[in-house]
Each structure stands twice: as structure tokens, then as C-alpha cells.
Amino acid sequence: MDNVWSRPSKAPRQTLTLDRIVTEAVALLDEEGTGGLTMRRLAERLGTGSTTLYWHVKTKDDVLDLALDAVFREVRPPRPPHAGWQAPVGELMRGWRAALLRHPWSATVLDRPLMGPNALERTEFLYETLADAGFPAPKAAAYSLSNYVMGSVLMEVTWQDRGRLDTGAFLRERAARYPALAEHGLDHEWDATFEEGLGYLLDGMEQARKRHAGPLG
């Protein structure tokens, strides 16, 4: 497998370091999104030539991998002691969501393999916590949690990018056809909706864990 994580690191050239490249790339992405990121633009912001930049990273995909892993560095793994598995896992998921929302572009590149050290460290924590709690398939449990976070963040970012839509009026006009939607609506208090959904997920997982563990679980 050839990617930025599988290649040996190179020594700094002049004053340019990989850390500086990543910091500037994240800043550029925060300002302009993925559409504004090009190797040329990044080199200009760094005050260097493209040749020097390519000494450290081969492609734009390398830069995105590094920048996305820098976002995961902002997620603080919960510290022991832990009271059960739900509290630390919930804390990790909230931290992950918050970091992604601080960098809205990150939600649009989560389809790439998360193989950086920061992402892997946090995923390791999640797998280990779920396995220690007695989940027979920690990968499936982790997959459910991570997809909930990624899906909710992507929906929030996409919805907000489209501006304020009066979906309530649209649905009320069609209440005969969509009575449940007309009553409850599609708009969200994003934080409250995320918390409620996470609670449903964690509680359901706990019930499944207990069924697997049997009467002594």
C-alpha cells in the first residue's frame, strides 16, 4: 500500500517542515474548503516553490490525509478511570463530532481510509473499550458509532451550507400526504438531536451486550 503513511519521512528542506505544511493546509481548507486546495496555492501560502513542497508530499491526496489526521489530533481520548463503557465511548463520539464541525471541510473527505496515527489511536481506544466491555464484534459496534457521527456531521454541514429553508411551511401545506413530517418537521436543533440519537444508540448497544453476556452480564 502506497500512501503518505507508508513512506519514510524526509528531513526538512530549508525552513519547510511537514508540520508547517499541515498547519497551513488546515488553515487553507478552513478558509476555502477542499475546492480551494491546490498544491500551487499551498506552496504560495508557505512562501516556497512547488518543488520544495513536493519534497515532502507527493499529491493533494497526501495533503488531505495529513490535514484530516490533524483534525483527529484535536479529539482527546477519554482518560481513566471509566465508569462502564458508555461514558468514555460517548465522550469520544462527542469529541469527534466537535472536531469535525470545527473544520466543516473534513466531513466531505471522510470517505478516505483513516490510516493516520491520530485516527488509528482513537479507533484503537474505541475497539479496546468495546472489546473489554464484552461486545463479541467490536468492529461492528465501532462501525455503527462512527457512521452515526460521520452521517450526522455531514448532514449538519450540508444542510447549513444550503442556507435557511422553510421546510416547515412546505410540509404543513402537504400535511394530508405527510402527516408525521408535518407534525415533527425536518429542522433540527443539531446538538440536542445528536445527543438524543447517541443515547438511543448507546442504550440499544447496551441491551445487545447484556443479551450476549447472559444473566450474569
Solvent accessible surface area in square Angstrom, and as a share of the most:
residue,aa,sasa,rsa
1,M,171,0.76
2,D,103,0.53
3,N,25,0.13
4,V,19,0.11
5,W,73,0.26
6,S,60,0.39
7,R,63,0.23
8,P,120,0.75
9,S,105,0.68
10,K,113,0.48
11,A,71,0.55
12,P,87,0.55
13,R,84,0.31
14,Q,153,0.68
15,T,114,0.66
16,L,4,0.02
17,T,50,0.29
18,L,60,0.30
19,D,109,0.56
20,R,99,0.36
21,I,1,0.00
22,V,15,0.09
23,T,91,0.53
24,E,42,0.19
25,A,0,0.00
26,V,21,0.12
27,A,36,0.28
28,L,0,0.00
29,L,1,0.01
30,D,63,0.32
31,E,111,0.50
32,E,79,0.35
33,G,21,0.21
34,T,40,0.23
35,G,76,0.73
36,G,11,0.11
37,L,0,0.00
38,T,61,0.35
39,M,20,0.09
40,R,178,0.65
41,R,85,0.31
42,L,0,0.00
43,A,3,0.02
44,E,102,0.46
45,R,82,0.30
46,L,6,0.03
47,G,71,0.68
48,T,34,0.20
49,G,42,0.41
50,S,46,0.29
51,T,102,0.59
52,T,16,0.09
53,L,0,0.00
54,Y,101,0.38
55,W,89,0.31
56,H,27,0.12
57,V,1,0.01
58,K,114,0.48
59,T,67,0.39
60,K,76,0.32
61,D,79,0.41
62,D,6,0.03
63,V,2,0.01
64,L,12,0.06
65,D,22,0.12
66,L,15,0.07
67,A,0,0.00
68,L,4,0.02
69,D,8,0.04
70,A,10,0.08
71,V,1,0.00
72,F,9,0.04
73,R,139,0.51
74,E,69,0.31
75,V,3,0.02
76,R,206,0.75
77,P,16,0.10
78,P,6,0.04
79,R,183,0.67
80,P,101,0.64
81,P,134,0.84
82,H,72,0.32
83,A,94,0.73
84,G,56,0.54
85,W,16,0.06
86,Q,56,0.25
87,A,60,0.46
88,P,2,0.02
89,V,0,0.00
90,G,1,0.01
91,E,88,0.40
92,L,5,0.02
93,M,0,0.00
94,R,103,0.37
95,G,24,0.23
96,W,23,0.08
97,R,25,0.09
98,A,40,0.31
99,A,0,0.00
100,L,0,0.00
101,L,47,0.23
102,R,132,0.48
103,H,17,0.08
104,P,63,0.40
105,W,12,0.04
106,S,0,0.00
107,A,5,0.04
108,T,76,0.44
109,V,10,0.06
110,L,22,0.11
111,D,132,0.68
112,R,40,0.15
113,P,97,0.61
114,L,50,0.25
115,M,73,0.33
116,G,2,0.02
117,P,83,0.52
118,N,25,0.13
119,A,3,0.02
120,L,80,0.40
121,E,100,0.45
122,R,24,0.09
123,T,57,0.33
124,E,109,0.49
125,F,33,0.14
126,L,6,0.03
127,Y,77,0.29
128,E,95,0.43
129,T,21,0.12
130,L,0,0.00
131,A,51,0.39
132,D,117,0.61
133,A,22,0.17
134,G,36,0.35
135,F,17,0.07
136,P,90,0.56
137,A,53,0.41
138,P,32,0.20
139,K,138,0.59
140,A,59,0.46
141,A,11,0.09
142,A,4,0.03
143,Y,148,0.56
144,S,49,0.32
145,L,0,0.00
146,S,20,0.13
147,N,58,0.30
148,Y,57,0.22
149,V,0,0.00
150,M,40,0.18
151,G,38,0.36
152,S,23,0.15
153,V,0,0.00
154,L,81,0.40
155,M,87,0.39
156,E,14,0.06
157,V,12,0.07
158,T,50,0.29
159,W,48,0.17
160,Q,101,0.45
161,D,117,0.61
162,R,156,0.57
163,G,38,0.37
164,R,206,0.75
165,L,84,0.42
166,D,101,0.52
167,T,19,0.11
168,G,16,0.15
169,A,32,0.25
170,F,106,0.44
171,L,8,0.04
172,R,150,0.55
173,E,134,0.60
174,R,94,0.34
175,A,41,0.32
176,A,109,0.84
177,R,185,0.67
178,Y,76,0.29
179,P,89,0.56
180,A,67,0.52
181,L,70,0.35
182,A,23,0.18
183,E,132,0.59
184,H,138,0.62
185,G,30,0.28
186,L,70,0.35
187,D,58,0.30
188,H,60,0.27
189,E,139,0.62
190,W,43,0.15
191,D,95,0.49
192,A,63,0.48
193,T,55,0.32
194,F,7,0.03
195,E,75,0.34
196,E,101,0.45
197,G,19,0.18
198,L,1,0.01
199,G,28,0.27
200,Y,150,0.57
201,L,45,0.22
202,L,13,0.06
203,D,84,0.43
204,G,41,0.40
205,M,19,0.08
206,E,25,0.11
207,Q,97,0.43
208,A,42,0.33
209,R,37,0.14
210,K,91,0.39
211,R,177,0.65
212,H,112,0.50
213,A,48,0.37
214,G,29,0.28
215,P,144,0.91
216,L,179,0.89
217,G,49,0.47
